[in-house]
Amino acid sequence: MSPPNLNVLTQAHTAIAAKKRAKRNQVQEVIFDDTARHDFLTGFHKRKLAKTEAAKKKALEREKQQRQEDRPKTHAQRTCRRKRRRDRKGLRCYSRNGKVYQTQATKRSKNMRMKKFLLLLL
């Protein structure tokens, strides 16, 4: 079934009207700002430096965030190392309610260390 005759006849009219509207809304005159044009054409190096500077700042922020996320892990590792050192020195460490307490090692462990030391001398 073909479209009604009125639609066929007015279709060209709407297309022409749309072209006229578009032509009315066109810019009459283009004016360039010479200083803005000069800044754009000569500012490539500046913009490139600004991009690299922004990238460096972003990388520093990421590193800082990573350090903050890793801080509890490194803290736990350090406390573990400290505990091992204290154990080697003859101090026993234990923690209760988040606090670390030290006690002297037993006599037996002191004697064992003394024996090992004497064996090394011989």
MDTraj code that builds the backbone (N, CA, C; nanometers):
import mdtraj as md
import numpy as np

residues = "MET SER PRO PRO ASN LEU ASN VAL LEU THR GLN ALA HIS THR ALA ILE ALA ALA LYS LYS ARG ALA LYS ARG ASN GLN VAL GLN GLU VAL ILE PHE ASP ASP THR ALA ARG HIS ASP PHE LEU THR GLY PHE HIS LYS ARG LYS LEU ALA LYS THR GLU ALA ALA LYS LYS LYS ALA LEU GLU ARG GLU LYS GLN GLN ARG GLN GLU ASP ARG PRO LYS THR HIS ALA GLN ARG THR CYS ARG ARG LYS ARG ARG ARG ASP ARG LYS GLY LEU ARG CYS TYR SER ARG ASN GLY LYS VAL TYR GLN THR GLN ALA THR LYS ARG SER LYS ASN MET ARG MET LYS LYS PHE LEU LEU LEU LEU LEU".split()
xyz = np.array([
    [0.0834, -0.1170, 0.0000],
    [0.0000, 0.0000, 0.0000],
    [0.0884, 0.1239, 0.0000],
    [0.0631, 0.2127, -0.0902],
    [0.1445, 0.3326, -0.1046],
    [0.0964, 0.4403, -0.0069],
    [0.1891, 0.5325, 0.0322],
    [0.1492, 0.6386, 0.1245],
    [0.0500, 0.7349, 0.0577],
    [-0.0286, 0.8030, 0.1406],
    [-0.1254, 0.8979, 0.0821],
    [-0.0544, 1.0068, 0.0024],
    [-0.1236, 1.0598, -0.0926],
    [-0.0697, 1.1579, -0.1848],
    [-0.0234, 1.2846, -0.1118],
    [-0.0962, 1.3261, -0.0081],
    [-0.0617, 1.4475, 0.0657],
    [0.0766, 1.4330, 0.1316],
    [0.1048, 1.3173, 0.1872],
    [0.2353, 1.2939, 0.2508],
    [0.3487, 1.3004, 0.1497],
    [0.3259, 1.2470, 0.0327],
    [0.4286, 1.2459, -0.0706],
    [0.4569, 1.3886, -0.1168],
    [0.3512, 1.4687, -0.1327],
    [0.3685, 1.6045, -0.1803],
    [0.4321, 1.6961, -0.0752],
    [0.4041, 1.6758, 0.0517],
    [0.4579, 1.7644, 0.1572],
    [0.5938, 1.7188, 0.2082],
    [0.6392, 1.6031, 0.1704],
    [0.7687, 1.5531, 0.2171],
    [0.8820, 1.6415, 0.1691],
    [0.8799, 1.6833, 0.0476],
    [0.9836, 1.7711, -0.0066],
    [0.9770, 1.9067, 0.0614],
    [0.8557, 1.9515, 0.0921],
    [0.8370, 2.0810, 0.1573],
    [0.9039, 2.0823, 0.2952],
    [0.8899, 1.9761, 0.3725],
    [0.9526, 1.9698, 0.5055],
    [1.1042, 1.9664, 0.4951],
    [1.1552, 1.8995, 0.3937],
    [1.3006, 1.8950, 0.3750],
    [1.3539, 2.0332, 0.3411],
    [1.2829, 2.1043, 0.2551],
    [1.3256, 2.2393, 0.2169],
    [1.3179, 2.3324, 0.3371],
    [1.2123, 2.3200, 0.4164],
    [1.1963, 2.4047, 0.5354],
    [1.3084, 2.3796, 0.6348],
    [1.3498, 2.2537, 0.6504],
    [1.4585, 2.2207, 0.7423],
    [1.5899, 2.2820, 0.6948],
    [1.6130, 2.2807, 0.5644],
    [1.7353, 2.3415, 0.5104],
    [1.7363, 2.4915, 0.5331],
    [1.6198, 2.5565, 0.5178],
    [1.6106, 2.6995, 0.5402],
    [1.6398, 2.7339, 0.6866],
    [1.5838, 2.6537, 0.7787],
    [1.6082, 2.6767, 0.9213],
    [1.7572, 2.6622, 0.9540],
    [1.8182, 2.5627, 0.8950],
    [1.9610, 2.5392, 0.9196],
    [2.0441, 2.6547, 0.8657],
    [2.0040, 2.7060, 0.7518],
    [2.0781, 2.8170, 0.6923],
    [2.0637, 2.9436, 0.7761],
    [1.9446, 2.9656, 0.8349],
    [1.9223, 3.0822, 0.9198],
    [2.0073, 3.0775, 1.0459],
    [2.0318, 2.9573, 1.0986],
    [2.1064, 2.9410, 1.2233],
    [2.2573, 2.9341, 1.2039],
    [2.3025, 2.9484, 1.0819],
    [2.4465, 2.9430, 1.0575],
    [2.5146, 3.0691, 1.1099],
    [2.6429, 3.0539, 1.1417],
    [2.7223, 3.1659, 1.1895],
    [2.7524, 3.2575, 1.0716],
    [2.7304, 3.3861, 1.0911],
    [2.7495, 3.4816, 0.9818],
    [2.8973, 3.5116, 0.9571],
    [2.9729, 3.5238, 1.0673],
    [3.1123, 3.5633, 1.0522],
    [3.1952, 3.4918, 1.1592],
    [3.3106, 3.4410, 1.1214],
    [3.4003, 3.3731, 1.2139],
    [3.5124, 3.4690, 1.2493],
    [3.5300, 3.4914, 1.3802],
    [3.6339, 3.5835, 1.4268],
    [3.7346, 3.5033, 1.5092],
    [3.8616, 3.5141, 1.4730],
    [3.9672, 3.4447, 1.5451],
    [4.0326, 3.5413, 1.6433],
    [4.0589, 3.4896, 1.7629],
    [4.1332, 3.5675, 1.8615],
    [4.2809, 3.5352, 1.8387],
    [4.3565, 3.6323, 1.7955],
    [4.4964, 3.6089, 1.7604],
    [4.5798, 3.5621, 1.8796],
    [4.5558, 3.6177, 1.9975],
    [4.6361, 3.5753, 2.1144],
    [4.6037, 3.4317, 2.1525],
    [4.4749, 3.3954, 2.1484],
    [4.4377, 3.2574, 2.1805],
    [4.4957, 3.1611, 2.0772],
    [4.4926, 3.2003, 1.9504],
    [4.5485, 3.1176, 1.8442],
    [4.6982, 3.1009, 1.8636],
    [4.7654, 3.2091, 1.8975],
    [4.9102, 3.2044, 1.9189],
    [4.9429, 3.1153, 2.0392],
    [4.8667, 3.1295, 2.1472],
    [4.8895, 3.0456, 2.2655],
    [4.8689, 2.8980, 2.2330],
    [4.7665, 2.8682, 2.1545],
    [4.7409, 2.7291, 2.1178],
    [4.8544, 2.6730, 2.0330],
    [4.8975, 2.7497, 1.9346],
    [4.9998, 2.6993, 1.8428],
    [5.1365, 2.6892, 1.9074],
    [5.1657, 2.7746, 2.0031],
    [5.2981, 2.7715, 2.0661],
    [5.2978, 2.6966, 2.1991],
    [5.1820, 2.6496, 2.2434],
    [5.1739, 2.5886, 2.3763],
    [5.1830, 2.4385, 2.3801],
    [5.2230, 2.3744, 2.2713],
    [5.2303, 2.2288, 2.2712],
    [5.3303, 2.1781, 2.3747],
    [5.4457, 2.2408, 2.3814],
    [5.5490, 2.1983, 2.4762],
    [5.5008, 2.2164, 2.6203],
    [5.4369, 2.3299, 2.6464],
    [5.3858, 2.3564, 2.7817],
    [5.2820, 2.2525, 2.8222],
    [5.1926, 2.2217, 2.7295],
    [5.0885, 2.1236, 2.7610],
    [5.1481, 1.9852, 2.7824],
    [5.2517, 1.9522, 2.7052],
    [5.3174, 1.8228, 2.7216],
    [5.3849, 1.8147, 2.8585],
    [5.4519, 1.9220, 2.8982],
    [5.5151, 1.9250, 3.0309],
    [5.4111, 1.9157, 3.1415],
    [5.2992, 1.9831, 3.1223],
    [5.1921, 1.9780, 3.2227],
    [5.1369, 1.8362, 3.2356],
    [5.1236, 1.7662, 3.1233],
    [5.0750, 1.6275, 3.1275],
    [5.1709, 1.5385, 3.2048],
    [5.3021, 1.5516, 3.1771],
    [5.3998, 1.4678, 3.2463],
    [5.4024, 1.4998, 3.3953],
    [5.3888, 1.6276, 3.4284],
    [5.3860, 1.6672, 3.5696],
    [5.2642, 1.6077, 3.6400],
    [5.1506, 1.6108, 3.5739],
    [5.0296, 1.5528, 3.6314],
    [5.0451, 1.4022, 3.6478],
    [5.1095, 1.3370, 3.5511],
    [5.1306, 1.1920, 3.5598],
    [5.2232, 1.1587, 3.6767],
    [5.3270, 1.2408, 3.6983],
    [5.4179, 1.2177, 3.8107],
    [5.3450, 1.2332, 3.9438],
    [5.2619, 1.3373, 3.9533],
    [5.1854, 1.3576, 4.0770],
    [5.0927, 1.2397, 4.1033],
    [5.0286, 1.1919, 3.9983],
    [4.9374, 1.0786, 4.0131],
    [5.0135, 0.9540, 4.0571],
    [5.1337, 0.9324, 4.0018],
    [5.2153, 0.8172, 4.0407],
    [5.2572, 0.8278, 4.1868],
    [5.2957, 0.9491, 4.2303],
    [5.3319, 0.9681, 4.3706],
    [5.2138, 0.9405, 4.4625],
    [5.0962, 0.9839, 4.4224],
    [4.9761, 0.9576, 4.5024],
    [4.9498, 0.8077, 4.5119],
    [4.9668, 0.7361, 4.3990],
    [4.9465, 0.5908, 4.4016],
    [5.0464, 0.5226, 4.4930],
    [5.1743, 0.5653, 4.4882],
    [5.2766, 0.5070, 4.5747],
    [5.2438, 0.5336, 4.7213],
    [5.2010, 0.6551, 4.7500],
    [5.1656, 0.6908, 4.8870],
    [5.0488, 0.6045, 4.9366],
    [4.9483, 0.5861, 4.8513],
    [4.8341, 0.5031, 4.8866],
    [4.8782, 0.3587, 4.9102],
    [4.9690, 0.3095, 4.8260],
    [5.0186, 0.1724, 4.8412],
    [5.0933, 0.1562, 4.9734],
    [5.1765, 0.2567, 5.0082],
    [5.2479, 0.2503, 5.1353],
    [5.1508, 0.2487, 5.2534],
    [5.0454, 0.3293, 5.2441],
    [4.9468, 0.3320, 5.3522],
    [4.8751, 0.1985, 5.3648],
    [4.8498, 0.1340, 5.2510],
    [4.7847, 0.0029, 5.2561],
    [4.8791, -0.1037, 5.3107],
    [5.0100, -0.0921, 5.2817],
    [5.1071, -0.1918, 5.3255],
    [5.1561, -0.1684, 5.4685],
    [5.1253, -0.0533, 5.5264],
    [5.1770, -0.0176, 5.6581],
    [5.1457, -0.1214, 5.7666],
    [5.0223, -0.1702, 5.7798],
    [4.9971, -0.2712, 5.8840],
    [5.0784, -0.3991, 5.8635],
    [5.0953, -0.4383, 5.7387],
    [5.1716, -0.5601, 5.7094],
    [5.3182, -0.5436, 5.7498],
    [5.3787, -0.4311, 5.7119],
    [5.5193, -0.4093, 5.7471],
    [5.5356, -0.3931, 5.8980],
    [5.4368, -0.3325, 5.9625],
    [5.4432, -0.3174, 6.1082],
    [5.4440, -0.4558, 6.1751],
    [5.3586, -0.5445, 6.1266],
    [5.3534, -0.6794, 6.1819],
    [5.4860, -0.7522, 6.1587],
    [5.5454, -0.7328, 6.0422],
    [5.6732, -0.7979, 6.0148],
    [5.7820, -0.7461, 6.1082],
    [5.7819, -0.6141, 6.1314],
    [5.8829, -0.5565, 6.2206],
    [5.8679, -0.6081, 6.3632],
    [5.7449, -0.6137, 6.4111],
    [5.7256, -0.6628, 6.5481],
    [5.7669, -0.8089, 6.5585],
    [5.7423, -0.8858, 6.4548],
    [5.7838, -1.0258, 6.4558],
    [5.9359, -1.0359, 6.4623],
    [6.0058, -0.9525, 6.3842],
    [6.1522, -0.9537, 6.3880],
    [6.2037, -0.9135, 6.5253],
    [6.1413, -0.8111, 6.5846],
    [6.1831, -0.7676, 6.7182],
    [6.1660, -0.8795, 6.8197],
    [6.0556, -0.9516, 6.8085],
    [6.0314, -1.0624, 6.9016],
    [6.1396, -1.1692, 6.8864],
    [6.1758, -1.1988, 6.7609],
    [6.2804, -1.2997, 6.7399],
    [6.4138, -1.2543, 6.7980],
    [6.4461, -1.1250, 6.7813],
    [6.5710, -1.0730, 6.8369],
    [6.5718, -1.0831, 6.9892],
    [6.4597, -1.0474, 7.0493],
    [6.4509, -1.0554, 7.1964],
    [6.4662, -1.1989, 7.2439],
    [6.4066, -1.2924, 7.1677],
    [6.4196, -1.4330, 7.2045],
    [6.5654, -1.4760, 7.1979],
    [6.6399, -1.4280, 7.0994],
    [6.7808, -1.4632, 7.0893],
    [6.8617, -1.4038, 7.2032],
    [6.8195, -1.2882, 7.2518],
    [6.8925, -1.2225, 7.3597],
    [6.8586, -1.2804, 7.4963],
    [6.7636, -1.3693, 7.5024],
    [6.7280, -1.4285, 7.6303],
    [6.6011, -1.3699, 7.6877],
    [6.5334, -1.2901, 7.6131],
    [6.4064, -1.2351, 7.6585],
    [6.2935, -1.3050, 7.5858],
    [6.1925, -1.3407, 7.6590],
    [6.0745, -1.4020, 7.5994],
    [5.9670, -1.2947, 7.5894],
    [5.8993, -1.2932, 7.4762],
    [5.7943, -1.1943, 7.4557],
    [5.6597, -1.2638, 7.4487],
    [5.5629, -1.2007, 7.5040],
    [5.4270, -1.2463, 7.4850],
    [5.3380, -1.1233, 7.4828],
    [5.2231, -1.1367, 7.4220],
    [5.1333, -1.0222, 7.4136],
    [4.9992, -1.0593, 7.4757],
    [4.9425, -0.9626, 7.5411],
    [4.8110, -0.9800, 7.6010],
    [4.7371, -0.8481, 7.5831],
    [4.6181, -0.8561, 7.5271],
    [4.5351, -0.7379, 7.5018],
    [4.6075, -0.6345, 7.4154],
    [4.6865, -0.6810, 7.3201],
    [4.7527, -0.5905, 7.2279],
    [4.8817, -0.5321, 7.2801],
    [4.9200, -0.5593, 7.4063],
    [5.0446, -0.5071, 7.4613],
    [5.1491, -0.6187, 7.4617],
    [5.2743, -0.5813, 7.4380],
    [5.3836, -0.6789, 7.4346],
    [5.4572, -0.6718, 7.5677],
    [5.4722, -0.7871, 7.6313],
    [5.5411, -0.7960, 7.7596],
    [5.6679, -0.8777, 7.7420],
    [5.7695, -0.8489, 7.8247],
    [5.8954, -0.9227, 7.8183],
    [5.9191, -0.9925, 7.9520],
    [5.9721, -1.1087, 7.9454],
    [6.0135, -1.1800, 8.0663],
    [6.1510, -1.2374, 8.0409],
    [6.2223, -1.2630, 8.1467],
    [6.3532, -1.3247, 8.1308],
    [6.3358, -1.4699, 8.0895],
    [6.4312, -1.5197, 8.0144],
    [6.4264, -1.6585, 7.9696],
    [6.4517, -1.7498, 8.0885],
    [6.4141, -1.8734, 8.0760],
    [6.4337, -1.9701, 8.1839],
    [6.5818, -2.0022, 8.1974],
    [6.6168, -2.0568, 8.3105],
    [6.7576, -2.0925, 8.3341],
    [6.8049, -2.1976, 8.2347],
    [6.7146, -2.2879, 8.2003],
    [6.7529, -2.3944, 8.1079],
    [6.7958, -2.3357, 7.9731],
    [6.7209, -2.2388, 7.9220],
    [6.7574, -2.1821, 7.7926],
    [6.8886, -2.1048, 7.8031],
    [6.9138, -2.0411, 7.9196],
    [7.0416, -1.9726, 7.9372],
    [7.1558, -2.0732, 7.9380],
    [7.1336, -2.1848, 8.0055],
    [7.2369, -2.2886, 8.0098],
    [7.2633, -2.3457, 7.8711],
    [7.1586, -2.3615, 7.7925],
    [7.1769, -2.4145, 7.6576],
    [7.2591, -2.3172, 7.5725],
    [7.2329, -2.1899, 7.5890],
    [7.3096, -2.0925, 7.5131],
    [7.4556, -2.0931, 7.5571],
    [7.4757, -2.1071, 7.6852],
    [7.6122, -2.1101, 7.7376],
    [7.6867, -2.2319, 7.6825],
    [7.6204, -2.3469, 7.6774],
    [7.6827, -2.4672, 7.6234],
    [7.7195, -2.4490, 7.4759],
    [7.6278, -2.3908, 7.4012],
    [7.6564, -2.3669, 7.2592],
    [7.7743, -2.2728, 7.2431],
    [7.7812, -2.1729, 7.3274],
    [7.8905, -2.0769, 7.3207],
    [8.0224, -2.1454, 7.3517],
    [8.0228, -2.2277, 7.4549],
    [8.1451, -2.2992, 7.4922],
    [8.1896, -2.3959, 7.3829],
    [8.0925, -2.4608, 7.3192],
    [8.1270, -2.5515, 7.2106],
    [8.1888, -2.4777, 7.0931],
    [8.1439, -2.3560, 7.0707],
    [8.2004, -2.2771, 6.9631],
    [8.3448, -2.2375, 6.9936],
    [8.3726, -2.2132, 7.1211],
    [8.5087, -2.1746, 7.1587],
    [8.6060, -2.2902, 7.1420],
    [8.5586, -2.4095, 7.1648],
    [8.6476, -2.5250, 7.1563],
    [8.6713, -2.5655, 7.0174],
])
top = md.Topology()
chain = top.add_chain()
for i, resn in enumerate(residues, 1):
    res = top.add_residue(resn, chain, resSeq=i)
    for name in ("N", "CA", "C"):
        top.add_atom(name, md.element.get_by_symbol(name[0]), res)
traj = md.Trajectory(xyz[None], top)
